[in-house]
Amino acid sequence: MKIPLSPPSIDELMMAVTPEMLPRFPLLNLGPLANGQYLHWDELRHRPPPEGLNHKTWWLALRMARSSNAQALPFKDKHGKPFNYSLPEPLLKNLHEIDRGAGLIPSGSKNAALRAEQGRYLMGSLIEEAITSSQLEGASTERRVAETMLREGRKPRTLSERMIFNNFEAMRTSHTLCEDKLEPAHVIELQRVLTQDTLEYPEDCGHLRTRDDIEVVAPNDERLVLHRPPLAREIPERLQKICEFANAPVSEGNFIHPVVRAILLHFMIGYDHPFADGNGRTARTLFYWYMARQGYWLTEYLSISRILRKAPAQYARAYLLTETDAGDTTYFLLYQTRVILDGLAALYDYLEQKQREQTRLSAQLRNLHTRDKQLNHRQTALLSHALKRPDEYFTIESHQRSHQVAYATARSDLLALAAQGLLVETLHGGRKRVFYPAQDLHERLENSTPHQL
């Protein structure tokens, strides 16, 4: 990974332009985009410039167009220069698609299907985000082990399991982060939940950073320093600014799109690094919290970290593009909105896959009854899972957590399946009540007839 090359200074750019060329810039109608993209100088310098321009004059024309539409933000970089952003067409398009796809505008059968079984889908998404967000920070527990831990509610046994468990608890309770206004104490408490019993220096848990020796290094090269955050003494004031930004009414003053505001909260926590550790997890959780607060309920079902984990260098580069181009956060906004859209696409693909599986399984189970009642969707989902993973067991507690139902409801579901011979009840370790899939489960479902197995 390489740090993007910073653009030439204004003085250098102006030296490349003759007095006769400046009046011609508006006539070129270049706008803020280069070939339909919001390119950084590091990329633009490798593209062929428009006729009559060289790379420096082309960049100057783009910079002038961008500056005329840029909006200053209430945040400053570590050198005291304000961050800014603009709304080029690709970003506006992404924001529109997120408005349509993330649940702000209720529409489509997919959203309705998700609403119908939101307990099960929400549990699965929380588990996915907890695991992948922790893996971004170095956790290495096997996925199936981590998933079983979270579904059963057992205590973590290793450092990696503890990271995942903490992430899960933070995500699960993020909607209760604050009742009214976000305060620095809420953010500090969030970091405490995320990092408890996982840090090399326990005193860093639940406390703001006090040292200035923090360096953010490249994902694949610890020798390459990508970022040195602002001084520790500035952190309290900077965190207060972040909270004020989160609390500002959406319609107050200059309108900032809620998704833009959520992404900028993420950006600033990552940039300021208010904690010695856990900044990335804190930033992502605040993003989810703000999106849900603004009515984007579908974001609860997205795993942003799963997308980021596929290409961590691109995530880091989105920060660097901003840092090396006069605090222009448009690069980070474009990247993160694409991540959200990728997450939505993955969610809808997952929904379609689950609906196909449900249809196939329902065909097998349409004649299968339990006490003269057809199996409910929770039992059907459990049997579907059992067919794919016949070596796993289920507990009343894990079924309860997976579907967000009462203990009595979960107990009734499992006992009914055991009564039909689809599950086998036993005691695990002589005490714990568990249910294994019947060894001939597949054959029983294939050969089922009404009221008979």
N, C-alpha and C positions, 0 to 999 in steps of 0.2 A: 504494500500500500504506500502511496506517495501523497504528500501534502499538496493540494492544488496550488498552482502558481498564481500569486496575487496579480491583479490587473495593473497595468502601468499607471503611474500617478497622473493626475490631471495636467500637471505641467508638461510631462512627457507626451501626453496625448495632444495637447494644444500645439506643441512644437511640430507635430506631424501633420497639422492642418494649416492650409493656407487661408488667408482672410476671405478669399473668394468662395471657399468650400462651405463655410458655416451656414450662409443663407440657403444653400442647396439642401441641407439635411432634411428640413421639413418636407421638401418636395419629393424626397426619396420614399417617403411614406413607409419607413422601416418598422416603426413601432418598437415595443420592448422585446419582440421575439426574433430569433434567428432561425429561419427555415421551420417556423412553427413551434420552436422550442425555446425555453427560457434558459439559454446557455450561459455558463460561467466563462470567463476569459480563458481558463485552462483548457476548455473544450473548443471555444470559438476559434482560438489561434490555429487549430488544425483543420478548420473548414475553409473552403474557398470563399473569399469575400465577394460581395456584389460588384458588378462592373463599375469601375471608376474609383473604387475604394481599396485601401489596404486594410490590414487587420486592425491597426490602431484607430484609423478613422471610422471604421465599421463599429468598433467597440465604443468609441466616443458617441456616435449617433445613437446606439442602443442605450448607453448610460444616460444620455439626455432625455430620451423617451421614458426610461424607467423612473428617473428622478422626478419628472413632471407629474407622475401618478403615484409616487411613493407616499405612504402615510407613516409618520413617526410614531413610535411606541413609547410607553412610559418606562422603558428599560434601557439601561446603558451597558456598554461593554466594560471590560476592566480598565480601559483607557479613558472612560468617561464619554465616549461617543454613543449617540442613541442608536438603538436598533430600529429597523423600519421594515415595511413590507409593502407589496403591491398586489394587485389582483389581475394578472394577465389571463387571457382567455382559457388556457388549459386549467388553471386553478379554479376559475369560476365554474367550468364544466364539472370538475371533480366535486366541488362543493354541492352543486345541484344533484349529482348522482348520489352523494352521501345523504342529502336531504330525502331523496326518494327511497333509498335502499336501507337506511338505518332506522326506520320506524318512525321518523318525525311525521311523515305523511302516510297515514294508514292506508295501505293498498295491497292488493294481491292475495292470492290463496296461500302463498308461502308464509306470509306474516300470520295469517289466520291459523295455519297448521302449527306454527311455532307457539302462538299464544295458547293453543289447545293443550299442548304438552310442555309448557314452559319449564316446569319443575325439573323434568328429566334433562332437557336440553341445556338449561342453565347450569345444572350440576356438572355435566360433561364439559361445558365451556370453561367453567371456573377451574376444573381440574387441568384442562389443557393449558390454560394461561399460567396457572401456578407452576406447572412443570417446566414449560418452555421459558418463562421469564427467569426461573432459577437457573436453567441450563445456560442462559445468556451470561449469567454471573459465575458459572463454573460448576454448578451442581451436576453430579454424574450418576445418580441413582437410576436403576432400570425403570423404564416407564410403567410396566405392569405392577412392579412392587410399589411404586409411588401411588399409582391409581388405587390399588387395593387399600393402602394406608389411609388415603383420604376418604374413600367410600365407607370404610369400616370405622373411621374415626379413632384409630389407634394412635398412640403416641409415637413420634419419630424416634428412630434408633441411631441414626448417623447424622453427620453434619449436613450432607446433601438432602436427606429427608427432612431435616429441620428447616432448611431454606425453603423447600417446597411447601411444607406445612405452613410456615409463616406467610408465604405468598398467598396461599389459599385462604387463610384466615383474614388477611388484609383485604383481599378482593371480595370475600363473602360479606364483610362488614363495612365496606367502603361507603355504602349509601348512608350509614349512620355516622360518617366522619364528623359532621357538624350539623347542628339543628338550624342554625341561622347563617352567620357569617364565618367564613374560613379564617382562622387565626394561625399565626406561626406555631402556637402550641399544638394545634391539630396536625400540622404537617410533621412536627417533631414526634408526636405520638404514633403517627403512621409509620415513620421510619423505625421507631422502637419495635412495633409489632413485626415489621418485615425483617428485622435484623437480630431479634432476640436470640441469644445463645448460638450465634453463627459467626461472630466477629473475632478476629485475632486479639483485638484490644476491646474487652467488654465495655470499658468506659465510653466508647464511641457510640454505644447503643442508646438512642433516645436523647442525644445531645448534639448541638451544632458543632461544626468543625472549628477547632481552635488552632490548627497548624497550617502552615503555608507550604509544606513540602509535598503536597498532593500533585501528582502528574497522571494524566490520562494517556495511556499508551495504545498503540495500534493492536487490533485483535490478534494479528499473526506475527507481531514483532515488538516485544517489550522494550527494545532499545529505541524505538521511534516514538518520541513524545508528541502527541497530537494536540494536547491542550493543558494549559496551566490555569486553573480557575482564579477568580478574584481573591483578594486578600481576605483572610478569616475575619478581620475586624469589620469588614463591610457586610458580612453575611446577615446579621440581624436586620439591618435596614433594607437590604435587597430582598430578603424573605418577606418582609412586611409589604414591599411593593408587589410581590407576586400575589399575596393574599388580597390586596386591594384590587388588583386586576381581576382576580377570580370573583370578587364580590360585586364588581361594578355592574349595574343593570345593563342588559344587552342593548337597550335603546338609548342609553344616556350618551349625550355628546356625539362624537363620530361613531357610527355603527361599526362594530367588528363582528363578523359572522361568528356564531357560537363555536363552530368547528375550528375556525381559525384561533379563537381564544383558547380552546382546549389544547390545541397543538402547541401554542405558544407557552402555556403553562408547563407542558412537557419539556419544551426546549429550554426554558429558563432554569428549571431545576437541574437539568443536565449541564447547562453552561455554568451556573453559579456553583454547583457542587457544594451545597450547604452542609453536607455530612461527610465524614471520613469514608463512609461506605454506605451502600444501599441507595445511592442517588438514582440510578436507572430504574430500579423497582419502584421507588417512591414517585418518580416522574410518570411512569406508565400507569400506576394506580390513580394518581391525581387526574390524569387524562380520562380514565374510565369514569371516575367520580363526576367530573364536570360534564361529560357527555350525557350521562344518565340524568343529571340534574336539569339539563336543558331539554329533556324529552326524547333523546335518541336512545330509546330503550333497547333496540337491537344490539347496540354496542356491548351490552352485557354478555352477549353470546359470541363475541369475536375473540380470537386469540391473536392480538397484535404481535406478541412476542414470537409466535410461531413463524410469522412472516419475517420478522427481523432476524431471527436465528438463521434463516437460510442464507442471508448475506449480511453479516454484521459489519463488514467493511463499508457497505453502502450507507448504513445507518450512521457510522462515524463520518463518512464523507459529506453527508448532508449537513452536519454541523460545521465541517471545515469550509464548505462552500460559502456559508454565511460569514464565518469569521474572516475569511480572506477577501471578501467583497463588501467592505464598508457596512457590515452588520445587516445585510439584506437577507431577512429570514424567509423570503419567498422560496428559496431553494429548499429549505427544510419543510415548508408548508406543502410544496408540490410533492416532495418525497413521502411525507406522512399521509397525505390524502390518497396517494396511490396505494400505500400500505393498507389503509382502511378499506379501500375498494377491493383490494386483493383479499382481505379478510372477509368482506361481505360475499364476494364470489365463492370463496371456499365454504362459507356457511351455507349458501344456497345449494351448492353442489352436495354438501353433506345432507341437507334436508331432503333433496331429491333421492339420494341414495337410501336414506332411512325410510322414506316413503315407499320406495320400490321394495325394500326388504320387508316392510310392514305388510305390503300388499301380498307378497309371496307367502309370508308366514300366516297371514289371515286366511289365505286360501287353504292352508294346511289345517288351520284351527277352526274353520267356520262351523264344523260339526262337533267340535269338542266343547262340552259343557261341564260346569262344575256346580253341582247342586241345582241343576236346572237353569243355571245362568251362564251366559257366554263369558269367556275370559275377558277381563278388562285390559286396557292398553298397557298398564304396568306389568301385568303378568305376561302379556305377549312380548313386551320388551325384554323381560327377564329371560324368557325361553329363547328368544332370538340370541341373546348374549350367551346363554348356556350352550347353544348349538355351535357357536363359534369358538368358545373356550370351555370345553367339557371338563377340564381339570380344575377349574376354579369353583370355589364355594360361595354361598350367599349367606348373609345373616339378616335378621330382622332390622338391625340398625343400619346396615349398608343399603338395604332396599328402601328404608325410610329416608335416608339422606339422599339417595339417588333421585327419588321422586318427590322429595319435599312434602311428605304426607305424615299423618299421625302414626305413632307407634302401633296402635291397635289396627289401623288400616294395613300397614306393612305386614304385621303378624298374620292377619286374616288372609292376605294374598298368598303368603308362603305356605301356610297350613293347608289351604285349599289345593295348591299344586302338589303338596306332599300326599294329600288324601287321594289324589288321582294317580299317584305313582310316577309323576313327572319329576319330582324332587325326592331325595332321600334325606331324612332328618337324622342327625347324629350329634354327639357331643364332642367338641374339639378340645383336647387337653383335659377331658373329664368334666369340664364345666361349661364351656361356651357352646351355645346352641347354633349349629350350622346346618345348611342345606346344600347337598351336592346334586348336580344333574344326574338323573337315572342313567345307568350305563347304556340302556337301550332307548334313550330319549328320542333319537331320530326315528327309529322304527315305530315307536309308540305314536308319534305325531303323524307319520306317514299312513299308519293303519287305523287311525282313530275313526270311530263312527259315533253317531249321536248317543250320548249317555254311556258310552262303552269304550274301554281302552283295551 
